[in-house]
């Protein structure tokens, strides 16, 4: 059985999130939470909330045991890009892309 949590339009670039997701994929949820608390990356804060949400969904909606949960599939997809203008020298304007992410995190129960 699986439980999932999705975060849409997170204001962080997908490539930054992917680095942290690779650290926790396949780990037990308690170990993944410890990794997220100790990792000094910007993506850890929303991922910490998302993992706690997925664990809560597993417990409350599906009656799974918290001790047997493992981070299953987790991936990030690019969301809409906010396009902004940066003034440059001699009246020019450069584009600045503020990227967003859609993050999906699935936890599944293992039998021990």
Secondary structure as a PSIPRED ss2 file (coil, helix, strand):
# PSIPRED VFORMAT (PSIPRED V4.0)

   1 X C   1.000  0.000  0.000
   2 X E   0.000  0.000  1.000
   3 X E   0.000  0.000  1.000
   4 X E   0.000  0.000  1.000
   5 X E   0.000  0.000  1.000
   6 X E   0.000  0.000  1.000
   7 X E   0.000  0.000  1.000
   8 X E   0.000  0.000  1.000
   9 X E   0.000  0.000  1.000
  10 X E   0.000  0.000  1.000
  11 X C   1.000  0.000  0.000
  12 X C   1.000  0.000  0.000
  13 X C   1.000  0.000  0.000
  14 X H   0.000  1.000  0.000
  15 X H   0.000  1.000  0.000
  16 X H   0.000  1.000  0.000
  17 X H   0.000  1.000  0.000
  18 X H   0.000  1.000  0.000
  19 X H   0.000  1.000  0.000
  20 X H   0.000  1.000  0.000
  21 X H   0.000  1.000  0.000
  22 X H   0.000  1.000  0.000
  23 X H   0.000  1.000  0.000
  24 X H   0.000  1.000  0.000
  25 X C   1.000  0.000  0.000
  26 X C   1.000  0.000  0.000
  27 X C   1.000  0.000  0.000
  28 X E   0.000  0.000  1.000
  29 X H   0.000  1.000  0.000
  30 X H   0.000  1.000  0.000
  31 X H   0.000  1.000  0.000
  32 X H   0.000  1.000  0.000
  33 X H   0.000  1.000  0.000
  34 X H   0.000  1.000  0.000
  35 X H   0.000  1.000  0.000
  36 X H   0.000  1.000  0.000
  37 X H   0.000  1.000  0.000
  38 X H   0.000  1.000  0.000
  39 X C   1.000  0.000  0.000
  40 X C   1.000  0.000  0.000
  41 X C   1.000  0.000  0.000
  42 X C   1.000  0.000  0.000
  43 X C   1.000  0.000  0.000
  44 X H   0.000  1.000  0.000
  45 X H   0.000  1.000  0.000
  46 X H   0.000  1.000  0.000
  47 X H   0.000  1.000  0.000
  48 X H   0.000  1.000  0.000
  49 X H   0.000  1.000  0.000
  50 X H   0.000  1.000  0.000
  51 X H   0.000  1.000  0.000
  52 X H   0.000  1.000  0.000
  53 X H   0.000  1.000  0.000
  54 X H   0.000  1.000  0.000
  55 X H   0.000  1.000  0.000
  56 X H   0.000  1.000  0.000
  57 X H   0.000  1.000  0.000
  58 X H   0.000  1.000  0.000
  59 X H   0.000  1.000  0.000
  60 X H   0.000  1.000  0.000
  61 X H   0.000  1.000  0.000
  62 X H   0.000  1.000  0.000
  63 X C   1.000  0.000  0.000
  64 X C   1.000  0.000  0.000
  65 X C   1.000  0.000  0.000
  66 X H   0.000  1.000  0.000
  67 X H   0.000  1.000  0.000
  68 X H   0.000  1.000  0.000
  69 X E   0.000  0.000  1.000
  70 X E   0.000  0.000  1.000
  71 X E   0.000  0.000  1.000
  72 X E   0.000  0.000  1.000
  73 X E   0.000  0.000  1.000
  74 X E   0.000  0.000  1.000
  75 X E   0.000  0.000  1.000
  76 X E   0.000  0.000  1.000
  77 X E   0.000  0.000  1.000
  78 X E   0.000  0.000  1.000
  79 X C   1.000  0.000  0.000
  80 X C   1.000  0.000  0.000
  81 X C   1.000  0.000  0.000
  82 X E   0.000  0.000  1.000
  83 X E   0.000  0.000  1.000
  84 X E   0.000  0.000  1.000
  85 X E   0.000  0.000  1.000
  86 X E   0.000  0.000  1.000
  87 X E   0.000  0.000  1.000
  88 X C   1.000  0.000  0.000
  89 X H   0.000  1.000  0.000
  90 X H   0.000  1.000  0.000
  91 X H   0.000  1.000  0.000
  92 X C   1.000  0.000  0.000
  93 X E   0.000  0.000  1.000
  94 X E   0.000  0.000  1.000
  95 X E   0.000  0.000  1.000
  96 X E   0.000  0.000  1.000
  97 X E   0.000  0.000  1.000
  98 X E   0.000  0.000  1.000
  99 X C   1.000  0.000  0.000
 100 X C   1.000  0.000  0.000
 101 X E   0.000  0.000  1.000
 102 X E   0.000  0.000  1.000
 103 X E   0.000  0.000  1.000
 104 X E   0.000  0.000  1.000
 105 X E   0.000  0.000  1.000
 106 X E   0.000  0.000  1.000
 107 X E   0.000  0.000  1.000
 108 X E   0.000  0.000  1.000
 109 X E   0.000  0.000  1.000
 110 X C   1.000  0.000  0.000
 111 X C   1.000  0.000  0.000
 112 X C   1.000  0.000  0.000
